[in-house]
Amino acid sequence: MPITVETKKEIVARISKVLVKYCPPMVMTSKNDDEIQLIGNKEMLYGSKKQLVPGMFFVSVVSNKNMVSFHFFPMYYNEKTYAPLAPNLMKYLIGKTCIVFTKPEQVDEKELDALLKRVMEAWIKNGYMQ
């Protein structure tokens, strides 16, 4: 069953409220009612071809037809460390990095904040950010 445009906007707004706390040092490359993207603040060589990117991809929020997807790239690196920080959010994890929301109350802002804070500290420590 498709969710309403208003519901999707509310979900994106709740996530956005937490994400903006981390800008700076994170860089928000896009932000609107349907999409948000954050990257690191340091140019990096990335991928098999070692192409220079303006910052390591961190998170993307995309409003889809039936859900809002929260793509959390750092889960690729250390799922066992990060998943326990957000047990309520992990209930909606699909695959390795995509958390999907269909209701605003599924967005646990406190857990999301704790997760982002911990990962940002790790990214600074590992040289992905300044």
C-alpha positions in Angstrom: 0.0 0.0 0.0 1.5 3.3 -1.0 2.1 5.9 1.7 1.0 9.5 1.3 3.2 12.3 0.2 2.7 14.0 3.6 3.8 10.9 5.4 7.0 10.7 3.3 7.7 14.4 3.9 7.3 13.9 7.6 9.7 10.9 7.6 12.3 12.9 5.6 11.9 15.8 8.0 12.5 13.7 11.0 15.6 12.2 9.5 16.8 15.6 8.3 16.4 17.1 11.8 19.1 14.7 12.9 21.3 14.9 9.8 21.7 18.7 9.9 23.4 18.5 13.3 26.4 17.0 11.5 26.7 19.6 8.9 29.5 20.8 9.2 31.7 18.8 9.3 29.7 16.6 6.9 28.8 18.2 3.6 25.1 18.1 2.4 25.2 17.8 -1.4 21.5 17.7 -1.8 18.5 18.5 0.4 14.8 18.8 -0.5 11.5 17.1 0.5 12.4 14.0 -1.4 16.1 13.5 -1.1 19.1 14.3 1.2 22.7 13.3 0.7 25.7 13.7 3.0 29.3 13.1 2.2 32.6 13.6 4.1 34.5 16.8 3.9 37.8 15.5 2.5 38.7 14.6 -1.0 39.4 10.8 -1.3 40.5 8.3 -3.9 37.7 5.9 -4.3 36.8 2.7 -6.2 38.8 0.3 -8.2 39.9 3.0 -10.5 40.9 5.2 -7.6 39.0 8.2 -8.8 39.1 11.4 -6.8 35.8 12.2 -5.2 34.9 15.3 -3.2 34.0 13.3 -0.1 33.3 9.8 0.9 29.6 8.9 0.6 28.0 8.8 4.0 24.2 8.7 3.8 21.4 9.2 1.4 17.7 9.6 2.1 15.4 9.0 -0.9 11.6 9.2 -1.0 10.2 6.3 -3.1 6.7 5.2 -4.0 6.0 3.0 -1.0 8.7 4.0 1.5 11.6 6.3 2.4 15.0 4.7 2.0 17.8 5.6 4.3 21.1 4.3 2.7 23.7 4.2 5.4 27.0 3.5 3.7 29.2 3.0 6.8 27.3 -0.2 7.6 29.4 -1.8 4.9 32.5 -1.2 7.0 31.5 -2.4 10.4 28.0 -3.6 10.7 28.7 -5.5 14.0 29.8 -2.3 15.7 27.1 0.0 14.4 24.0 -2.2 14.4 23.8 -2.5 18.2 23.7 1.3 18.5 20.3 1.4 16.8 18.3 -1.8 17.5 15.0 -0.1 16.7 16.2 1.2 13.4 17.8 -2.1 12.5 14.3 -3.7 12.6 13.8 -1.9 9.2 17.2 -2.8 7.7 16.9 -4.4 4.3 20.2 -5.8 2.9 23.4 -4.4 4.3 22.9 -0.7 4.3 19.3 0.3 3.5 16.9 1.1 6.3 13.3 1.6 5.0 10.6 3.6 6.7 6.9 3.7 6.0 5.7 5.5 9.1 7.2 8.6 10.8 7.2 6.9 14.3 9.7 4.3 12.9 12.3 7.0 12.8 14.0 6.8 16.2 15.8 10.1 16.3 17.7 9.3 19.4 19.2 6.1 18.0 19.9 7.8 14.7 21.8 10.6 16.4 23.8 8.1 18.5 24.6 6.1 15.3 25.7 9.1 13.3 27.8 10.5 16.1 29.7 7.3 16.6 30.3 6.8 12.9 31.4 10.3 12.3 34.0 9.9 15.1 35.2 6.7 13.4 35.4 8.5 10.0 37.6 11.3 11.4 39.8 8.7 13.1 40.2 6.7 9.9 41.0 9.8 7.8 37.8 10.0 5.8 37.1 13.4 7.2 39.0 16.3 8.7 
